[in-house]
């Protein structure tokens, strides 16, 4: 969506109010949509130069509810409501507020936080490989386990050497 400065908006509105053409003619002349010009003219008529100025566009849930209640009480259209309260974003904003209110009440109108979470979650601690992490072994138990594992490795090395020796002997018998 293109952003236009206040001078440009005011010149378009003044041209319309001076009788320089209709919304569609001015839209073609200035290269903006006729709906945008209609919005600028409505905001200018209701709020003057302030209606064309940039404005804060985050509203509390209570403010949104007051706007909706006023719109319903006075039987205003969405466009009339945005001009009356000088809201940014067009009639779709008030329409969305009304839909959210009907779906979830005032809590649905509360502003949502945007962007990433402020803090990263701390990583989970690594799980130990042992099946029973609560078991604590003494130094003697660890030494016995280490001795057993060394014996197992030595046995497997001897077994592997024996199997290779048999395979080599079988190959030499076949070569006559």
N, C-alpha and C positions, 0 to 999 in steps of 0.2 A: 504494500500500500504506500503510495507516494505521500511524502510530507510536504506541506506547503507553509510558507511563512505567513505571518499575520498581515503584512503589507499586501501580499498577493491576494489573500482571502478578502481583505477589505476592498481592494480595487474591484474584484469580481462582484462583490455584494453591492458596492456603490453603482457599478455599471448596471446591474439588474434593477436597483431602486430608481435609477435615473431613466429607466425605460429603454435600455440598450438592447433589449431582446428578451425572449423567454429563456427558460432553463436549458432547453435543448440547443438553442442558438448560441447561448453563451458557453455551453459545454463544448461545442465544436470550435468556438473561437479561442477558448483558453486551454483546451486539451484536458479537461477533467470531466467526470461523469455529471449528468444532470442531477442525479440524486445527491451528490456531494454539494453542488451549488444550492440545492433546495435546503439542505441541512445547514449550510453556512448562513443563508438568508434567515431561516427560522431562528437560529441561535443569535444572530445579530439583532433581530427584531425584539427578542425576549430579553437579552442581556447586554446589548450594546457591544462596544469594543471588547469587553470581557468575554463575550461568547465566542470570539474568534481566537482568543489567547490559548496557549498551551496550559493544561491544567492537570493537577494530580488526579489519577484515575483509579485509586484503590479505595474502596468504600467498606465501612463496617457492616456487619449483619443488621444492626439496629437501623442504620441509615437506609439500607436497601428495603427493609420492611416498612419504614415510614413512607418511602417513595411509592411502594406498591399499594399501601393502604390509601394514600392520597389519590393515586391514579384510579383505584376502584371507587372511592367515595365520590370523586368529581367526574367519574366516567370519562377519563381522558384516554386518548390513543397513546401508543408507545412514543410516537414522534412528539406529540404535545408534551408528554412527560419529560422526555430528555431535554427539550428546550426550556421547560419551566424550571427544572433543577440543574440545568447547564451540565449535563452528563456527557461524558466522552464515549465514543464507540457506537453510536447510532441506536436505533430502536431495538436492534437485536440484543443489546445488553439488558434492557428492561424485560424483554420477552424471556430471555434466559433466566433472569432472576425470578420471574413469575413461575416458570416451569419448575425450577429447583425448589421454590417454596412449596408448590403443590405436591412435589414428590417427597420432600424430606423435612418440611417445616423450616423454622428459623435456623436450625443448625446447618442446613444445606446451604444457607446464604453466607456462612462464615468464610472469610478469605482463606484460601489454601496456600501453604508454603510452596514456593517454587524453587526449582533447581535441585542441586545435589544436597544430600545431608551434610550438615556442618562438620561432623567428625566421622572419621573412619571407624569401623567396628574393629575391636581388637581381635587378632587371630586366635583361633582355638589352640590350646596347647597340644603338642604332639602326643599321640597315644603310644605307650611303650609297646614293644613287640612281644614282650612276654605275655603269655596267656593269663597269668595271675599277677596283675600289677601290684596288688597289696602285699604280696609275699616279699619279704626281705630276707636275703641270704647272708649268712655269715661269711667271713673270709675263708674259713676252712671248707665250707660247702662249695664256694666258688673255686677253690684250688682243686678240690676233688673233681668237680665238673670239668675244669680245664684239663686235668690229667686224663680223664675218660675220653674227651674229645680228641686229644692228641693221639691216644692209642687207636681210636677209631680211624683217624686219618692215616696213620701208619699202616694199619691193617688193610685199608682200601688200596693204598699205594702198592703194597706187596701183592695183593690179589690182582691188581691191574698188570703188574710186571709179570706175574705168573701166566696170565692169560695171553699176553703178548709173546712170551717165550714159547708157549704151545703153538700159537699161530705161526710163528717164525719157523719152528721145527717142522710143522706140517707143510709149509711152503718149500722147504729145502728137500723134503722127501719126494715131492712131486717133480722136481727138476731133473731127473736122471738123464 
